[in-house]
Amino acid sequence: LCAITHYLARGQLGCFWLTIACLVPGYVAQLLSILWFRADGCPPGRGLLVLHVLQLGLWKRYWDVLRMEMKAGGSAGAGEVLMQHGDACVLRLLEALLQTLPHLLLQAYVFVAIDPASLVPGVSAGLSLLSLSWALVSYSRFSCLLKPGHLCLPAAALLCLLLWRTGMLGTRVLALVLFTRLYSCWVFAVAGIHWLLMSFWLVAQQTDIVAQPCRWRLFNVLVGAVYVFCYINVQPGPSKHRVAVFYVVST
């Protein structure tokens, strides 16, 4: 909102409309949240719909998780709390990839290539980077909680994960922004080739998260697009070899 107000006040209408456009994909996560509320037997009322229209639906989910955690007392209902927490983490990650990532790319490009002296795009890009990194860390933490005999990650491990994600995303975004500044639209060719390579690599791994063939192809294409920027583990088991392949292709 600060970035939108900043561009409107300075008459930068191109950046103003592009920043507003970055908000639109976030409604995909809000729509899924409403559908999941309905599937869980909780038909959304008018107040809940208003929260989702204002893109505050995930905040409501996190509030429900905290309230359930306090009622559970660490024992009763722990499984239900975990699943509700998982829904919130997955939706938050989806929102971050669809909304925060495009916003990060736009604000980083404005700050680096168009208006380096402006503080608002730089701060907005930094906060978007932190938000996206934390969404990835939350998803990783939830994945660990699902494993049998899991151990809760200590604060030091979460901090290391956050620094890793921030460094990976920050350097990747900076490289793409600088490449765009030098070579303009050629960045789409480079990103497109990377997208195709990652998508074919996922197909070769035979990921079985999605059963239907059509949805399986769509899943690989979407995750391949995510792999242009960061790595997400979508298969069970150790991932060190897959991470190594990702780094080789990315560099």
N, C-alpha and C positions, 0 to 999 in steps of 0.2 A: 504494500500500500504506500509506503514511503517512496519507493522508486516510481510508482505511477504518479503520485503527487509531484515529485521532483521533475519528471519529464514534462508534465502538463504545465507546471509553473514556468519552465524554461522554454516552452514552445517547441520541444523536440517531439513532434507528433508521431514520427516514425517509431522511435523507441517507446513512446507512450502506448501505441496500439499493439506493438509486439509484446510488451510486458503484459498487457491485458490478455492477449492471445495465449500466453503461457499458462494462464489460470484455467483455461477451458479444459485441457486434458485431465485435470485433477478431478473433474466430476465423474470420471469413470470409476475411480475408487469410491466416491460417495454413492454412486448408483449400486455398486456391488455391496456396499455396506447396508444399504436399505434392503436389498434382496436377501442378504444373509440374515438380517433381523427378522424378516418375514419367514425365512426357512426355519429359523430357530423357534418359531411359534410366538413371535412378538411383533404383531402387526404395527408398523410405524404410525404414530398419531401425528397430529398437525405440528406439535412442537418439535418432534423428532425430524419431520420433513424440513422444517424451517432451519434447524441446525445443519442438516446436510446441504441445503441450498446455500447456506453461508459458509460451506466447507468446514464445518465444525463437527461433523459426524464422528470422525475418528477421535476427537477429544472426548466426546461422549462415551465412546467405547473404552478408552483408557480410564475414564472416571468410573465406569462400571467395573472394570477389572480391579481397581484399587478398593472399591467398596466390597466386592466379593472376597477379595483377599483379607480384608479386615474381618468380615463375617466368618470366613473359613477358619481363621486362627491357625493356619499352617497345616491343618490335617483334613478336616471334613470339607468335601467339595474341591479338593486340590486339583483333581482331574478336570473339572469344569472350568476352574480358574485358568488352568494351563491352556485349554482350548480357546477360551475367550481371549486370552493374551496372545495366542497364536494368530487368531483372526485379526486382531489389531495390528500385530507386527507385519503380517503379510499385506494388509491394506495400506499400512503406512509406507512400506517399501514400494508398492505399486504407485502410490501417490507421489512419492519422491522421484521415481524414475520417469513418470509421465509429466509431472509439473515442475518439480524442483530442478531437475537436470536441465531441461530447456531454459529455465530462468537463469540458472548458473552460467550456461554457455552465452546467453545474450548479455548478461550484466558483465561477465568477464571480457567479452569482446568490446563492449562500450568503454569499459575502464582502461583496457590495454590499447585499443586501436583508435578510438574516437575521442574520448574525453578523459585523459589520464589525471587531470587536475581535479576532477569531480569526486567527492568523497562518497556520495550515496551509492553509485553503482559498485564501487569497490567493497563497501561494507555489505551491500546486498549479496554480492557474489560470495564473499567470505562466509556469511551466515548460511547461504544456500549450500555451500560446500560442506559446512559442519552438519547441517540438517540431513543431507544425503548420506554422509558418512555414518552418522548415528543410526539412520534407518537400516543401513547394511549391517551394522554391528548388532542392532536389536534382532534382526532376522537370524544372524549367526548364533546369537545367544539362545534364541528360541529353538533352533535346530539342535543345539547341544542338549537342551532340556528334554527333547523328545527321545533321545537315545537311552536305552536301558542302562541302569546303573550310572546315570549321569552325575556329574559334579557341577555345582553352581560355579560359574566363572567368577573369580575374585575381581576386585576393582582394578588391580594392576593389569590383569589380562584384558579387561574391557578397554582400558586406556591404551594398551598396545595395539589392540584391534582398531581402535579409533584412529590412532596415529598412522597405522598402515593404510587404512581406507582413505584417510585424508590425503596422505602422500600420493597414493596411487591415482586418485581422482584429480587431485590438484595438478600434478605434472601432466596428466593426460589432457585435461582441459586446456592448460596453458600451451601445450604443444599444438593442439588443434587451433587455438585462437591465433597464435603466432603464425602458423601455416596459412590460415585464412587471411591474415593481414598481408602476407607476402604474395600469395598465389590466388587469392580470391576464391572463385567458384571451384577451383581444382580440389579443394578440400572435400567436396562431395564425392569426387571420383575415388580419392584415397579412402574415405570412410566407407564408401560403397564396397570397394574391394575387400576391406577388412570385414565388413558385415557378411559378405558372401563366404569368405574363408571360415569365419566363426560358425556360420549356419551349417555349412557342409561338415565341419568338425563335430558339431553336435549331432547331426544325422548319423555320422560314422560311429558315434558312441552308443547309438541305439537307446537313447533315454526313454524310459517306459513310464514316466510320470503321467502322461496323457495317453489314453488307450485308443480313442478314435483317430483314424488316419488323418482326417482333415485338420482336427485340432492339434494333432501331433506335429504336423508340418507348420502350422501357425505358431505353435509354441517354440519350435526350433528357430523360426525366423525372428520372433520377438526377442528371445534370449540372445540370439546372435547379434541383434542390434545393441543390446545391453553390453555385450562383450566388447563393443567398440570402446567402451569407457572403463568398465570394471569387471571383475570376475565374481560370479555367483555360483556356488556349488549346488547343482541340481541333481546330483546322484549320490547314493549312499556310499560309504567307505572312504578310505583315505584319498585325499585330493591333491597330494603334493606333485604328482606327475602331471595332472591336468593344469595345475597352477603354473608349472614350469613351461608347458607348451604355450599357455596364454602369454606369459612374459616374453617368450621367444618371438611370438608373432607380433606382440605389441611393440617390441623394441626394433 
